Amino acid sequence: MTTSARDTLQRVFGFDDFRGGQGTVVERVIAGRSTAAIFATGAGKSLCYQLPALHLPHLTLVVSPLLALMHDQLVFLQRHGISAASLDSTQDRDTARDIMERARQGELKILMVSVERLKNERFRHFLQRVEISLLVIDEAHCISEWGHNFRPDYLKLPDYQREFGIPQALLLTATATPAVIADMREKFAIAEPDVITTGFYRPNLELLVEPVPAERRVQALIEWLAAPPTDTPTGGAAADDPVFDANAPTIVYVTLQQSAESVARALANAGFAARAYHAGLDAETREAIQQGFMSGEIPCIVATIAFGMGIDKGDIRRVIHFDLPKSIENYSQEIGRAGRDGKRSRCLTLAGRDGLRVLENFVYGDTPEREAIRHVLEEIAAAGRQPDRQWPVLLNTLSKESNVRLLALKTLLVRLEMLGVIAPRFAYLAEYRLRYIESSETLIQRFEGERADFVRLIVDNVAVARTWGTVDFERLFRAGEAAGIDASRARVITALEYFQEKGWVVLEGKRMTDVFEVRTPDFDIETLTETLAAEGETFERREIERLEAMLALFESPTCLSRRLANYFGDDRLAGKDDGCGHCSVCYGRVAQLPPPTPLPAPTEASLAATLAPFVARHREQLGSPPSAKRMAHFLCGLPMPVFTPLKARSLGGFASFEQYAYPQVRQWAAALAES
């Protein structure tokens, strides 16, 4: 480790020494090597890019999946006097322009963006004019289809690195299995010695699994918070240990928004200062609740997984799963928010199999219908018959027209890219409009010769109604051809952006359009439909197996800490015959999760009556009865784009079977459709 890096660590960040593998990662990044840092939650991944950014000559570009992560890291950087900024959809045009200008001038060391922004035509123009030393990918497991949170847009990041000439990449994640790590290495050509893993075993976390039937779970939670059991070996901990304090900082995780509200209400009625947190609350309320938790004013948060990403609170003493987590990876990430200060903390799962159906139904809800896949392929085939074989796509529009949810649609398009059917070419904003800050004549007079003629061409062909004028690129191009002036789309956009940078116009864009080239126009639609549908079903099975692996962890007859560490390839506990000594199995309590309460099967008549309003509206508006899959989605409360225009959520019967297993509901719906 160089002396200058250690000096920066102490002088800028105020730390005496590196933790875990931080020093090794920092050393490799400063030396110019692409690196992957696989650090447990709370192990200090962010420093691995923040410190090297101060030693690299140009901009460090950080791609992060969540605004909350960017915001919290930005606050930290600015508090330490580091010139950093983020670009996000909440900012106005002037703010974004100022940030990009500072980056162009070399005034920023770190710029944070979402992966979606890299598809923005204007932002890509900007990146081509900025020198970048390092591409940082936060939550890098999202790049792998084998991971628990695959995001299709992440697959394009290796191409972006090449396109913008970024010499090295740093991948950061807390939840990567050996298969995911191998996938990350391959995509970014990272040498095996440059993968730094700190391990996943946390000796200060007490992992407890307490089987509790659903009907008793709220009361069990109240009792446990009021008086946590003291009959477990605690390594000599005193009775006044903070984990026994009823007001110790606590996160209670639930699956559904309504559960967050009902459990928080029950805790409040029992005398606990608890608040619900979920995506259904407005942003201002969520921010106030989060700040109350951070300050200690609100000691207990009952939350969906919308809460926790980017939370940097070291003294969280308890993380409780009221409902089953979505996967082992999610569980590891969520319990990793406890005890970041290194002090003893408890992670309790009040487990039962009752919530498994809801989690399984989420998996089934993302798989598109065969008819929906065929609709997308027919559009591609039609574009492939055009001379230029280009396929422009407005994702939101295609999602609605094909009835494929947006994330599933993005995944489908990535699969078609990988199969060589289509290839991404560029993305652009379909619509631009401008408003003059200074007069159009003054703008023209700022230029001479051909450039002045070009600017006049723009002014003459962008009709302003009152204040704003819409840019018609086709009209401009034709006018340019007639006048012998290059008025290509790229040149016009470059000019308009320059005008905005100078403060002469205000420019706005919308309707992001992705343009693909149809590489294989003569593909067989039916065969490919079946192939993609089968892949979707394989993905379903893999996700269901992920849930089964999680249940196997909680019912493990062997040390929970060891089993969790082994899942992520951490073998530090492999040689310990007696286990960790601080999990419920090591305390002699092997869990057997109680089964869900049996639910009665509906009669054909009652099922038909429940579905009647939906079937009638579907026939009325779409001219045909719904498929068995659509009926099953309706009954289980699983969203589909087609449900929005049908206003399906407002109909009686929606989500009335959400506690039933989706495959069973679909069988009933199919039998009803055939009767």
Buried (B, 14 or more C-beta within 10 A) or exposed (E): BEEEBBEBBEEBBEBEEBEBBBBBBBBBBBEEBBBBBBBBBBBBBBBBBBBBBBBBEBBBBBBBBBBBBBBBBBEBBEEBEBBBBBBBEEBEEEEBBEBBEBBBEEEBBBBBBBBBBBBBBBBBBBBEEBBBBBBBBBBBBBBBBBBBBBBBBBBBBBEBBEEBEBBBBBBBBBBBBEEBBBBBBEBBEBEEEBBBBBBBBBBEBBBBBBBBBBEEBBEBBBEBBEEBEEEBEBEEBEEEBBBBBBEBBBBBBBBBBEBBBBBBBBBBEBEBEBBBBBEBBEEEEBEBBBEBBBEEEBBBBBBBBBBBBBBEBEBBBBBBBBBBBBBBBBBBBBBBBBBBEEBBBBBBBBBBBBBBBBBBBBBBBBBBBBBBBBBBBEBBBEBBEEEEBBBEBBBEEBBBBBBBBEBBBBBBBBBBBEBEBBEBEBBBBEBBBBEBBBEBEEBBEEBEEEEBBBBBBBBEBBEBEEEEBEBBBEEBBEBBEEEEBEBEBEBBBBBBBEBBBEEBBBBEBEEBBBBBBBBBBEBEBEEBBBBBBEBBEEBBEEBBEBBEEBBEBBBBEEBBBBBBBBBBBBEBBEEEEEBBBBBBBBBEEBBEBBEBEEEEEBEEEEBEEBBEBBBEBBEEEEEEBBBBBBBBBBBBBBEBBBBEEBEBEEBEBBBBBBBBBBEBBBEBBBEBBEE
